[in-house]
Amino acid sequence: EPEVTQTPSHQVTQMGQEVILRCVPISNHLYFYWYRQILGQKVEFLVSFYNNEISEKSEIFDDQFSVERPDGSNFTLKIRSTKLEDSAMYFCASSERLRGSFYNEQFFGPGTRLTVL
Amino acid sequence: ILNVEQSPQSLHVQEGDSTNFTCSFPSSNFYALHWYRWETAKSPEALFVMTLNGDEKKKGRISATLNTKEGYSYLYIKGSQPEDSATYLCAFNNAGNMLTFGGGTRLMVKP
């Protein structure tokens, strides 16, 4: 069964460093997402991406964050200068484009745990 | 800010018990309500996507109902098994594709 994969599973970095989190969405999916969960808090939406551009983003997704689909398979989240409060589990998700549907079922990867020291 | 709440936060049941938990969400601008099952170190697994008021969906021993007018959904597990132990997340979908998640219900089933 096709699945969303993410690498690495755990990333430790120093405050101020740049990190890139990688995701390989399900191959025929056209919508891509990043969510995060800070320990003890709810899963929060960061950004959605369709047709090579951001379609929605939350207040959390400020200028420190960027997303890219550098080739036909990868979808990346970059954090330019990490802060302590960026420590969280980051989830990638993808969905098909369903014609005539108001919603798209989203399939999640297992997450990357980012620890900023 | 959309408020999606789940209760209880955690639940301990014995194997064989049936159980249920609640997700409450805004009743306006409703598009869909998603349920996910999430085991530690694994991907959250999609259980149901519910769109119509009065919807009832079933997958094996797990079922869910939806009331969009009053803004709640119930998830039921019949005859809980240890392998049902997981966190159950609901997520609300209004316009667009953004999901707003509840805090989850952590279910532990004791053999």
gemmi code that builds the backbone of each chain (N, CA, C; Angstrom):
import gemmi

chains = {
    "A": [
        ("GLU", (0.846, -1.195, 0.000), (0.000, 0.000, 0.000), (0.882, 1.247, 0.000)),
        ("PRO", (0.586, 2.218, -0.879), (1.430, 3.418, -0.936), (1.377, 4.175, 0.391)),
        ("GLU", (2.505, 4.816, 0.745), (2.546, 5.541, 1.999), (3.431, 6.777, 1.859)),
        ("VAL", (3.229, 7.708, 2.761), (4.056, 8.910, 2.819), (5.272, 8.583, 3.690)),
        ("THR", (6.452, 8.918, 3.206), (7.658, 8.672, 4.002), (8.330, 9.990, 4.351)),
        ("GLN", (9.034, 9.998, 5.466), (9.730, 11.211, 5.910), (11.129, 10.852, 6.405)),
        ("THR", (12.068, 11.738, 6.109), (13.434, 11.576, 6.623), (13.973, 12.926, 7.075)),
        ("PRO", (14.823, 12.946, 8.116), (15.127, 11.814, 8.991), (13.981, 11.583, 9.973)),
        ("SER", (14.075, 10.526, 10.758), (13.040, 10.301, 11.773), (13.281, 11.207, 12.979)),
        ("HIS", (14.566, 11.541, 13.213), (14.898, 12.439, 14.311), (16.058, 13.329, 13.882)),
        ("GLN", (15.908, 14.620, 14.119), (16.948, 15.591, 13.761), (17.259, 16.446, 14.984)),
        ("VAL", (18.517, 16.493, 15.342), (18.945, 17.353, 16.449), (19.796, 18.465, 15.850)),
        ("THR", (19.515, 19.699, 16.247), (20.256, 20.819, 15.676), (20.498, 21.880, 16.738)),
        ("GLN", (21.451, 22.740, 16.455), (21.732, 23.863, 17.357), (20.868, 25.052, 16.970)),
        ("MET", (20.470, 25.804, 17.949), (19.691, 27.017, 17.709), (20.422, 27.904, 16.689)),
        ("GLY", (19.671, 28.436, 15.746), (20.256, 29.301, 14.730), (20.658, 28.576, 13.455)),
        ("GLN", (20.692, 27.262, 13.503), (21.060, 26.488, 12.313), (19.846, 26.300, 11.407)),
        ("GLU", (20.146, 26.054, 10.149), (19.090, 25.751, 9.175), (18.852, 24.238, 9.159)),
        ("VAL", (17.594, 23.859, 9.039), (17.285, 22.435, 8.866), (16.352, 22.264, 7.668)),
        ("ILE", (16.478, 21.130, 7.032), (15.573, 20.755, 5.945), (14.979, 19.402, 6.290)),
        ("LEU", (13.663, 19.377, 6.353), (12.948, 18.131, 6.600), (12.386, 17.648, 5.275)),
        ("ARG", (12.528, 16.352, 5.037), (12.172, 15.813, 3.718), (10.997, 14.854, 3.801)),
        ("CYS", (10.243, 14.863, 2.736), (9.039, 14.035, 2.649), (8.930, 13.516, 1.221)),
        ("VAL", (8.490, 12.270, 1.104), (8.113, 11.752, -0.207), (6.628, 11.432, -0.140)),
        ("PRO", (5.789, 12.257, -0.766), (4.341, 12.024, -0.732), (3.964, 10.799, -1.570)),
        ("ILE", (2.708, 10.398, -1.477), (2.193, 9.318, -2.316), (2.199, 9.786, -3.761)),
        ("SER", (2.597, 8.918, -4.679), (3.040, 9.357, -6.006), (1.971, 10.031, -6.856)),
        ("ASN", (0.718, 9.670, -6.764), (-0.290, 10.314, -7.608), (-1.007, 11.457, -6.900)),
        ("HIS", (-0.518, 11.845, -5.720), (-1.150, 12.924, -4.977), (-0.645, 14.280, -5.466)),
        ("LEU", (-1.534, 15.282, -5.368), (-1.212, 16.595, -5.904), (-1.167, 17.688, -4.832)),
        ("TYR", (-1.763, 17.409, -3.653), (-1.742, 18.365, -2.559), (-0.762, 17.869, -1.494)),
        ("PHE", (0.005, 18.812, -0.940), (0.990, 18.435, 0.059), (0.878, 19.389, 1.246)),
        ("TYR", (1.181, 18.871, 2.426), (0.952, 19.633, 3.652), (2.095, 19.395, 4.640)),
        ("TRP", (2.287, 20.373, 5.496), (3.106, 20.198, 6.698), (2.276, 20.601, 7.908)),
        ("TYR", (2.374, 19.759, 8.949), (1.778, 20.011, 10.243), (2.878, 19.822, 11.277)),
        ("ARG", (2.632, 20.331, 12.475), (3.592, 20.030, 13.542), (2.835, 19.840, 14.856)),
        ("GLN", (3.484, 19.112, 15.765), (2.928, 18.937, 17.100), (4.030, 19.190, 18.115)),
        ("ILE", (3.907, 20.291, 18.833), (4.793, 20.545, 19.959), (4.353, 19.621, 21.086)),
        ("LEU", (5.321, 19.096, 21.819), (5.025, 18.119, 22.869), (3.938, 18.628, 23.813)),
        ("GLY", (2.902, 17.812, 23.977), (1.825, 18.172, 24.895), (0.754, 19.062, 24.307)),
        ("GLN", (0.941, 19.464, 23.038), (-0.045, 20.351, 22.405), (-0.741, 19.639, 21.234)),
        ("LYS", (-1.686, 20.337, 20.632), (-2.431, 19.766, 19.504), (-1.587, 19.784, 18.231)),
        ("VAL", (-1.919, 18.934, 17.306), (-1.321, 18.995, 15.975), (-1.800, 20.285, 15.306)),
        ("GLU", (-0.842, 21.045, 14.735), (-1.178, 22.349, 14.136), (-0.817, 22.365, 12.658)),
        ("PHE", (-1.662, 22.959, 11.871), (-1.415, 23.133, 10.438), (-0.350, 24.205, 10.214)),
        ("LEU", (0.562, 23.921, 9.303), (1.552, 24.924, 8.914), (1.250, 25.476, 7.523)),
        ("VAL", (1.173, 24.577, 6.525), (1.120, 25.053, 5.145), (0.552, 23.962, 4.240)),
        ("SER", (-0.119, 24.388, 3.176), (-0.497, 23.451, 2.122), (0.072, 23.956, 0.796)),
        ("PHE", (0.291, 23.037, -0.122), (1.047, 23.328, -1.347), (0.391, 22.589, -2.490)),
        ("TYR", (0.110, 23.317, -3.560), (-0.531, 22.698, -4.721), (-0.045, 23.413, -5.961)),
        ("ASN", (0.233, 22.670, -6.992), (0.623, 23.235, -8.274), (1.840, 24.147, -8.132)),
        ("ASN", (2.785, 23.699, -7.344), (4.059, 24.388, -7.123), (3.951, 25.733, -6.431)),
        ("GLU", (2.874, 25.917, -5.681), (2.818, 27.129, -4.881), (2.036, 26.881, -3.601)),
        ("ILE", (2.275, 27.761, -2.623), (1.562, 27.663, -1.356), (0.110, 28.032, -1.581)),
        ("SER", (-0.819, 27.179, -1.126), (-2.238, 27.504, -1.268), (-2.831, 28.041, 0.035)),
        ("GLU", (-2.339, 27.585, 1.169), (-2.763, 28.125, 2.456), (-1.576, 28.060, 3.404)),
        ("LYS", (-1.539, 28.989, 4.355), (-0.539, 28.890, 5.410), (-1.097, 29.472, 6.696)),
        ("SER", (-0.584, 29.012, 7.806), (-1.047, 29.497, 9.099), (-0.118, 30.614, 9.575)),
        ("GLU", (-0.517, 31.200, 10.695), (0.304, 32.284, 11.291), (1.665, 31.775, 11.731)),
        ("ILE", (1.735, 30.486, 12.019), (3.008, 29.909, 12.461), (4.027, 29.966, 11.319)),
        ("PHE", (3.561, 29.809, 10.117), (4.428, 29.706, 8.937), (4.899, 31.092, 8.548)),
        ("ASP", (5.912, 31.595, 9.260), (6.428, 32.937, 8.986), (7.632, 32.856, 8.047)),
        ("ASP", (8.358, 33.946, 7.941), (9.454, 34.030, 6.961), (10.594, 33.060, 7.250)),
        ("GLN", (10.610, 32.489, 8.436), (11.642, 31.506, 8.765), (11.415, 30.173, 8.053)),
        ("PHE", (10.189, 29.965, 7.601), (9.821, 28.692, 7.001), (9.688, 28.839, 5.485)),
        ("SER", (10.033, 27.785, 4.780), (9.751, 27.741, 3.349), (9.531, 26.290, 2.947)),
        ("VAL", (8.805, 26.108, 1.852), (8.558, 24.764, 1.334), (8.944, 24.742, -0.134)),
        ("GLU", (9.271, 23.538, -0.578), (9.725, 23.387, -1.958), (9.440, 21.973, -2.425)),
        ("ARG", (9.168, 21.870, -3.716), (9.095, 20.551, -4.325), (10.209, 20.541, -5.381)),
        ("PRO", (11.407, 20.161, -4.970), (12.571, 20.345, -5.847), (12.598, 19.413, -7.056)),
        ("ASP", (11.880, 18.288, -6.957), (11.831, 17.352, -8.081), (10.460, 16.701, -8.075)),
        ("GLY", (10.301, 15.639, -8.839), (8.968, 15.052, -8.956), (8.518, 14.247, -7.763)),
        ("SER", (9.409, 14.016, -6.784), (9.011, 13.135, -5.695), (9.130, 13.766, -4.314)),
        ("ASN", (10.112, 14.634, -4.088), (10.329, 15.152, -2.740), (9.541, 16.419, -2.463)),
        ("PHE", (9.206, 16.600, -1.195), (8.562, 17.828, -0.730), (9.293, 18.192, 0.557)),
        ("THR", (9.848, 19.386, 0.625), (10.707, 19.727, 1.768), (10.171, 20.916, 2.540)),
        ("LEU", (10.494, 20.922, 3.834), (10.224, 22.058, 4.708), (11.570, 22.545, 5.215)),
        ("LYS", (11.866, 23.812, 5.001), (13.119, 24.396, 5.476), (12.819, 25.382, 6.582)),
        ("ILE", (13.588, 25.288, 7.650), (13.536, 26.294, 8.702), (14.891, 26.973, 8.697)),
        ("ARG", (14.907, 28.289, 8.421), (16.177, 28.971, 8.139), (17.070, 29.116, 9.357)),
        ("SER", (16.515, 29.546, 10.450), (17.311, 29.792, 11.647), (16.495, 29.283, 12.825)),
        ("THR", (16.778, 28.051, 13.221), (15.904, 27.389, 14.185), (15.960, 28.052, 15.558)),
        ("LYS", (14.799, 28.000, 16.217), (14.681, 28.522, 17.583), (14.319, 27.346, 18.491)),
        ("LEU", (14.502, 27.535, 19.776), (14.159, 26.475, 20.726), (12.704, 26.048, 20.571)),
        ("GLU", (11.832, 27.027, 20.328), (10.400, 26.738, 20.240), (9.989, 26.036, 18.942)),
        ("ASP", (10.945, 25.823, 18.041), (10.659, 25.029, 16.845), (10.742, 23.529, 17.118)),
        ("SER", (11.205, 23.161, 18.297), (11.265, 21.741, 18.653), (9.860, 21.159, 18.641)),
        ("ALA", (9.659, 20.130, 17.841), (8.327, 19.557, 17.654), (8.453, 18.322, 16.776)),
        ("MET", (7.341, 17.601, 16.646), (7.225, 16.548, 15.635), (6.602, 17.198, 14.406)),
        ("TYR", (7.259, 17.047, 13.271), (6.773, 17.639, 12.025), (6.234, 16.531, 11.127)),
        ("PHE", (4.971, 16.674, 10.742), (4.311, 15.681, 9.898), (4.103, 16.242, 8.499)),
        ("CYS", (4.395, 15.402, 7.532), (4.044, 15.687, 6.147), (2.785, 14.895, 5.817)),
        ("ALA", (1.951, 15.428, 4.951), (0.760, 14.713, 4.494), (0.555, 15.011, 3.023)),
        ("SER", (-0.190, 14.135, 2.349), (-0.529, 14.390, 0.958), (-1.948, 13.913, 0.688)),
        ("SER", (-2.554, 14.473, -0.354), (-3.894, 14.047, -0.731), (-4.048, 14.155, -2.245)),
        ("GLU", (-5.033, 13.392, -2.755), (-5.371, 13.471, -4.179), (-6.197, 14.721, -4.403)),
        ("ARG", (-6.377, 15.052, -5.641), (-7.357, 16.082, -5.961), (-8.602, 15.351, -6.418)),
        ("LEU", (-9.678, 15.445, -5.630), (-10.905, 14.744, -5.942), (-11.861, 15.719, -6.620)),
        ("ARG", (-12.173, 15.428, -7.856), (-13.042, 16.323, -8.615), (-14.412, 16.393, -7.953)),
        ("GLY", (-14.902, 17.578, -7.763), (-16.244, 17.750, -7.187), (-16.299, 17.573, -5.691)),
        ("SER", (-15.126, 17.381, -5.065), (-15.126, 17.180, -3.619), (-14.672, 18.452, -2.924)),
        ("PHE", (-15.304, 18.730, -1.776), (-14.894, 19.899, -1.005), (-13.727, 19.598, -0.079)),
        ("TYR", (-13.392, 18.357, 0.052), (-12.347, 17.980, 0.988), (-11.462, 16.943, 0.327)),
        ("ASN", (-10.286, 16.789, 0.883), (-9.370, 15.756, 0.409), (-8.867, 14.973, 1.604)),
        ("GLU", (-9.033, 13.642, 1.563), (-8.522, 12.816, 2.646), (-7.008, 12.927, 2.649)),
        ("GLN", (-6.454, 13.218, 3.798), (-5.021, 13.454, 3.899), (-4.341, 12.240, 4.532)),
        ("PHE", (-3.251, 11.820, 3.895), (-2.481, 10.671, 4.359), (-1.171, 11.191, 4.946)),
        ("PHE", (-0.890, 10.759, 6.169), (0.232, 11.305, 6.915), (1.449, 10.400, 6.906)),
        ("GLY", (2.622, 11.015, 6.973), (3.862, 10.298, 7.202), (4.056, 10.073, 8.688)),
        ("PRO", (5.135, 9.370, 9.067), (5.362, 9.047, 10.480), (5.970, 10.189, 11.291)),
        ("GLY", (6.365, 11.255, 10.609), (6.882, 12.415, 11.340), (8.392, 12.443, 11.451)),
        ("THR", (8.912, 13.660, 11.604), (10.321, 13.886, 11.952), (10.326, 14.631, 13.276)),
        ("ARG", (11.013, 14.055, 14.247), (11.122, 14.757, 15.536), (12.307, 15.709, 15.468)),
        ("LEU", (12.034, 16.996, 15.553), (13.100, 18.012, 15.519), (13.370, 18.487, 16.941)),
        ("THR", (14.622, 18.381, 17.341), (15.043, 18.873, 18.650), (16.046, 19.995, 18.444)),
        ("VAL", (15.722, 21.174, 18.946), (16.620, 22.330, 18.820), (17.242, 22.595, 20.185)),
        ("LEU", (18.578, 22.563, 20.213), (19.300, 22.736, 21.492), (19.841, 24.152, 21.632)),
    ],
    "B": [
        ("ILE", (-10.207, 31.779, 15.605), (-9.529, 30.520, 15.924), (-10.586, 29.438, 16.086)),
        ("LEU", (-10.436, 28.326, 15.348), (-11.374, 27.224, 15.446), (-11.045, 26.379, 16.655)),
        ("ASN", (-12.092, 25.967, 17.386), (-11.887, 25.175, 18.585), (-12.415, 23.767, 18.382)),
        ("VAL", (-11.532, 22.797, 18.377), (-11.905, 21.394, 18.258), (-11.447, 20.719, 19.542)),
        ("GLU", (-12.404, 20.116, 20.239), (-12.095, 19.521, 21.535), (-12.463, 18.059, 21.544)),
        ("GLN", (-11.651, 17.253, 22.234), (-11.933, 15.839, 22.361), (-11.990, 15.466, 23.832)),
        ("SER", (-12.889, 14.552, 24.140), (-12.956, 14.054, 25.511), (-13.316, 12.569, 25.497)),
        ("PRO", (-12.814, 11.809, 26.507), (-11.847, 12.275, 27.496), (-10.452, 12.396, 26.899)),
        ("GLN", (-9.506, 12.941, 27.668), (-8.110, 13.019, 27.191), (-7.489, 11.642, 27.151)),
        ("SER", (-7.837, 10.810, 28.150), (-7.318, 9.444, 28.160), (-8.346, 8.520, 28.785)),
        ("LEU", (-8.198, 7.269, 28.450), (-9.201, 6.277, 28.812), (-8.502, 4.935, 28.976)),
        ("HIS", (-8.742, 4.282, 30.122), (-8.225, 2.936, 30.345), (-9.421, 1.999, 30.394)),
        ("VAL", (-9.419, 0.974, 29.565), (-10.508, 0.001, 29.585), (-9.927, -1.399, 29.608)),
        ("GLN", (-10.760, -2.357, 29.981), (-10.363, -3.767, 29.958), (-10.672, -4.346, 28.585)),
        ("GLU", (-9.874, -5.320, 28.217), (-10.137, -6.045, 26.966), (-11.573, -6.547, 26.977)),
        ("GLY", (-12.262, -6.341, 25.860), (-13.645, -6.779, 25.744), (-14.660, -5.680, 26.022)),
        ("ASP", (-14.224, -4.635, 26.734), (-15.152, -3.515, 26.996), (-15.415, -2.759, 25.709)),
        ("SER", (-16.611, -2.199, 25.611), (-16.904, -1.263, 24.522), (-16.720, 0.149, 25.054)),
        ("THR", (-16.328, 1.053, 24.204), (-16.010, 2.403, 24.660), (-16.384, 3.418, 23.591)),
        ("ASN", (-16.487, 4.665, 24.007), (-16.730, 5.711, 23.028), (-16.127, 7.007, 23.507)),
        ("PHE", (-15.776, 7.880, 22.553), (-15.285, 9.188, 22.900), (-15.818, 10.226, 21.919)),
        ("THR", (-15.641, 11.467, 22.323), (-16.341, 12.573, 21.660), (-15.384, 13.568, 21.038)),
        ("CYS", (-15.815, 14.108, 19.911), (-15.125, 15.241, 19.292), (-16.152, 16.337, 19.094)),
        ("SER", (-15.869, 17.546, 19.586), (-16.781, 18.664, 19.326), (-16.062, 19.701, 18.472)),
        ("PHE", (-16.820, 20.326, 17.592), (-16.227, 21.222, 16.600), (-17.235, 22.327, 16.268)),
        ("PRO", (-16.788, 23.399, 15.598), (-17.719, 24.481, 15.242), (-18.797, 23.954, 14.294)),
        ("SER", (-20.034, 24.390, 14.497), (-21.128, 23.900, 13.656), (-21.327, 24.747, 12.400)),
        ("SER", (-20.559, 25.816, 12.256), (-20.698, 26.641, 11.050), (-19.569, 26.344, 10.071)),
        ("ASN", (-19.840, 26.582, 8.792), (-18.848, 26.371, 7.722), (-18.249, 24.968, 7.750)),
        ("PHE", (-19.105, 23.977, 7.923), (-18.617, 22.601, 8.041), (-18.410, 22.014, 6.646)),
        ("TYR", (-17.252, 21.370, 6.436), (-17.017, 20.615, 5.212), (-16.856, 19.130, 5.514)),
        ("ALA", (-16.011, 18.801, 6.473), (-15.755, 17.393, 6.773), (-15.166, 17.244, 8.164)),
        ("LEU", (-15.339, 16.057, 8.706), (-14.754, 15.692, 9.998), (-13.971, 14.401, 9.782)),
        ("HIS", (-12.697, 14.431, 10.161), (-11.815, 13.289, 9.943), (-11.488, 12.635, 11.276)),
        ("TRP", (-11.426, 11.312, 11.289), (-10.915, 10.572, 12.441), (-9.642, 9.831, 12.031)),
        ("TYR", (-8.637, 9.929, 12.911), (-7.374, 9.246, 12.692), (-7.051, 8.396, 13.917)),
        ("ARG", (-6.339, 7.311, 13.668), (-5.821, 6.457, 14.728), (-4.303, 6.581, 14.666)),
        ("TRP", (-3.678, 6.893, 15.800), (-2.249, 7.183, 15.789), (-1.552, 6.386, 16.873)),
        ("GLU", (-0.716, 5.448, 16.419), (0.148, 4.715, 17.338), (1.509, 5.372, 17.356)),
        ("THR", (2.133, 5.375, 18.519), (3.436, 6.016, 18.687), (4.424, 5.471, 17.659)),
        ("ALA", (5.193, 6.374, 17.082), (6.249, 6.057, 16.108), (5.699, 5.583, 14.760)),
        ("LYS", (4.393, 5.670, 14.578), (3.813, 5.320, 13.273), (3.076, 6.521, 12.697)),
        ("SER", (2.686, 6.397, 11.432), (1.902, 7.461, 10.794), (0.487, 7.447, 11.331)),
        ("PRO", (-0.113, 8.607, 11.570), (-1.550, 8.625, 11.856), (-2.298, 7.949, 10.701)),
        ("GLU", (-3.184, 7.042, 11.052), (-3.904, 6.251, 10.042), (-5.322, 6.790, 9.897)),
        ("ALA", (-5.720, 7.121, 8.677), (-7.075, 7.641, 8.448), (-8.099, 6.545, 8.716)),
        ("LEU", (-9.079, 6.838, 9.560), (-10.166, 5.896, 9.841), (-11.405, 6.255, 9.034)),
        ("PHE", (-11.888, 7.478, 9.222), (-13.120, 7.906, 8.562), (-13.008, 9.358, 8.123)),
        ("VAL", (-13.701, 9.679, 7.029), (-13.970, 11.059, 6.671), (-15.484, 11.177, 6.583)),
        ("MET", (-16.047, 12.103, 7.351), (-17.502, 12.203, 7.434), (-17.924, 13.584, 6.966)),
        ("THR", (-18.954, 13.613, 6.139), (-19.324, 14.892, 5.538), (-20.782, 15.278, 5.737)),
        ("LEU", (-21.667, 14.307, 5.915), (-23.104, 14.613, 5.959), (-23.655, 14.467, 7.369)),
        ("ASN", (-24.521, 15.401, 7.747), (-25.175, 15.310, 9.043), (-25.910, 13.980, 9.141)),
        ("GLY", (-25.715, 13.271, 10.254), (-26.370, 11.980, 10.407), (-25.562, 10.817, 9.872)),
        ("ASP", (-24.424, 11.125, 9.221), (-23.527, 10.069, 8.715), (-23.190, 9.098, 9.825)),
        ("GLU", (-23.147, 7.814, 9.461), (-22.617, 6.817, 10.358), (-21.715, 5.920, 9.521)),
        ("LYS", (-20.463, 5.757, 9.992), (-19.526, 4.935, 9.227), (-18.979, 3.839, 10.137)),
        ("LYS", (-18.603, 2.721, 9.497), (-18.135, 1.580, 10.278), (-16.960, 0.924, 9.588)),
        ("LYS", (-15.963, 0.516, 10.403), (-14.817, -0.234, 9.899), (-14.502, -1.280, 10.952)),
        ("GLY", (-14.959, -2.515, 10.703), (-14.742, -3.566, 11.696), (-15.482, -3.262, 12.981)),
        ("ARG", (-14.733, -3.205, 14.091), (-15.360, -2.953, 15.392), (-15.456, -1.462, 15.704)),
        ("ILE", (-14.977, -0.626, 14.829), (-14.966, 0.820, 15.069), (-16.040, 1.482, 14.206)),
        ("SER", (-16.798, 2.368, 14.828), (-17.805, 3.114, 14.077), (-17.800, 4.563, 14.550)),
        ("ALA", (-18.381, 5.430, 13.742), (-18.430, 6.849, 14.085), (-19.740, 7.436, 13.603)),
        ("THR", (-20.233, 8.424, 14.354), (-21.438, 9.149, 13.972), (-21.124, 10.624, 13.900)),
        ("LEU", (-21.986, 11.360, 13.202), (-21.729, 12.778, 12.976), (-23.001, 13.588, 13.140)),
        ("ASN", (-22.919, 14.669, 13.924), (-24.011, 15.627, 14.055), (-23.422, 17.008, 13.765)),
        ("THR", (-23.664, 17.500, 12.546), (-23.065, 18.784, 12.158), (-23.845, 19.965, 12.711)),
        ("LYS", (-25.110, 19.762, 13.023), (-25.941, 20.873, 13.514), (-25.546, 21.275, 14.923)),
        ("GLU", (-25.212, 20.275, 15.724), (-24.797, 20.572, 17.093), (-23.280, 20.499, 17.259)),
        ("GLY", (-22.586, 20.070, 16.234), (-21.125, 20.113, 16.235), (-20.463, 19.059, 17.086)),
        ("TYR", (-20.841, 17.771, 16.876), (-20.125, 16.717, 17.567), (-20.111, 15.437, 16.739)),
        ("SER", (-19.095, 14.623, 17.043), (-18.958, 13.294, 16.444), (-18.544, 12.336, 17.551)),
        ("TYR", (-19.101, 11.128, 17.500), (-18.710, 10.086, 18.448), (-17.945, 8.992, 17.712)),
        ("LEU", (-16.931, 8.470, 18.365), (-16.236, 7.282, 17.861), (-16.501, 6.159, 18.862)),
        ("TYR", (-16.931, 5.018, 18.347), (-17.246, 3.866, 19.190), (-16.299, 2.720, 18.853)),
        ("ILE", (-15.855, 2.025, 19.879), (-15.097, 0.792, 19.661), (-15.811, -0.300, 20.432)),
        ("LYS", (-16.206, -1.345, 19.699), (-16.946, -2.459, 20.307), (-15.957, -3.557, 20.667)),
        ("GLY", (-16.030, -4.068, 21.892), (-15.155, -5.175, 22.273), (-13.680, -4.842, 22.121)),
        ("SER", (-13.221, -3.832, 22.854), (-11.841, -3.332, 22.705), (-10.815, -4.446, 22.859)),
        ("GLN", (-9.775, -4.364, 22.044), (-8.661, -5.296, 22.090), (-7.387, -4.514, 22.399)),
        ("PRO", (-6.366, -5.182, 22.971), (-5.111, -4.471, 23.255), (-4.542, -3.751, 22.037)),
        ("GLU", (-4.741, -4.299, 20.852), (-4.195, -3.647, 19.651), (-4.948, -2.368, 19.272)),
        ("ASP", (-6.073, -2.104, 19.945), (-6.782, -0.836, 19.732), (-6.121, 0.309, 20.503)),
        ("SER", (-5.183, -0.023, 21.370), (-4.507, 1.018, 22.154), (-3.782, 1.965, 21.215)),
        ("ALA", (-4.147, 3.224, 21.307), (-3.604, 4.249, 20.409), (-4.191, 5.591, 20.830)),
        ("THR", (-3.747, 6.642, 20.171), (-4.397, 7.947, 20.331), (-5.330, 8.150, 19.147)),
        ("TYR", (-6.560, 8.541, 19.429), (-7.561, 8.756, 18.387), (-7.743, 10.271, 18.238)),
        ("LEU", (-7.475, 10.735, 17.037), (-7.524, 12.170, 16.743), (-8.706, 12.478, 15.846)),
        ("CYS", (-9.406, 13.554, 16.135), (-10.372, 14.053, 15.158), (-9.839, 15.367, 14.590)),
        ("ALA", (-10.253, 15.674, 13.372), (-9.793, 16.896, 12.712), (-10.940, 17.483, 11.906)),
        ("PHE", (-11.133, 18.768, 12.054), (-12.234, 19.503, 11.427), (-11.725, 20.191, 10.175)),
        ("ASN", (-12.538, 20.153, 9.139), (-12.178, 20.714, 7.844), (-13.256, 21.718, 7.456)),
        ("ASN", (-12.928, 23.009, 7.409), (-13.902, 23.933, 6.843), (-13.412, 24.290, 5.444)),
        ("ALA", (-13.431, 25.513, 5.060), (-13.016, 25.842, 3.697), (-11.557, 25.472, 3.476)),
        ("GLY", (-11.213, 25.127, 2.279), (-9.823, 24.797, 1.982), (-9.464, 23.421, 2.485)),
        ("ASN", (-8.200, 23.146, 2.574), (-7.719, 21.825, 2.941), (-7.108, 21.756, 4.321)),
        ("MET", (-7.092, 22.860, 5.043), (-6.468, 22.880, 6.352), (-7.280, 22.044, 7.338)),
        ("LEU", (-6.613, 21.167, 8.072), (-7.269, 20.410, 9.136), (-6.947, 21.054, 10.471)),
        ("THR", (-7.990, 21.200, 11.297), (-7.807, 21.681, 12.675), (-8.062, 20.504, 13.593)),
        ("PHE", (-7.050, 20.134, 14.355), (-7.105, 18.921, 15.147), (-7.572, 19.178, 16.566)),
        ("GLY", (-8.228, 18.156, 17.131), (-8.459, 18.118, 18.566), (-7.214, 17.606, 19.266)),
        ("GLY", (-7.292, 17.574, 20.581), (-6.131, 17.161, 21.363), (-5.929, 15.658, 21.430)),
        ("GLY", (-6.900, 14.896, 20.945), (-6.766, 13.440, 20.942), (-7.318, 12.795, 22.198)),
        ("THR", (-7.726, 11.543, 22.051), (-8.077, 10.695, 23.189), (-7.113, 9.524, 23.176)),
        ("ARG", (-6.391, 9.363, 24.288), (-5.423, 8.267, 24.369), (-6.114, 7.075, 25.008)),
        ("LEU", (-6.258, 6.002, 24.247), (-6.944, 4.801, 24.706), (-5.920, 3.733, 25.058)),
        ("MET", (-6.073, 3.174, 26.254), (-5.233, 2.047, 26.659), (-6.139, 0.890, 27.017)),
        ("VAL", (-5.957, -0.242, 26.343), (-6.774, -1.430, 26.567), (-5.917, -2.464, 27.280)),
        ("LYS", (-6.349, -2.824, 28.477), (-5.581, -3.790, 29.282), (-6.068, -5.203, 28.978)),
        ("PRO", (-5.097, -6.132, 28.768), (-5.508, -7.528, 28.494), (-6.103, -8.175, 29.744)),
    ],
}
model = gemmi.Model(1)
for chain_id, residues in chains.items():
    chain = gemmi.Chain(chain_id)
    for i, (resn, *xyz) in enumerate(residues, 1):
        res = gemmi.Residue()
        res.name, res.seqid = resn, gemmi.SeqId(i, " ")
        for name, pos in zip(("N", "CA", "C"), xyz):
            atom = gemmi.Atom()
            atom.name, atom.element = name, gemmi.Element(name[0])
            atom.pos, atom.b_iso = gemmi.Position(*pos), 0.0
            res.add_atom(atom)
        chain.add_residue(res)
    model.add_chain(chain)
structure = gemmi.Structure()
structure.add_model(model)
structure.setup_entities()
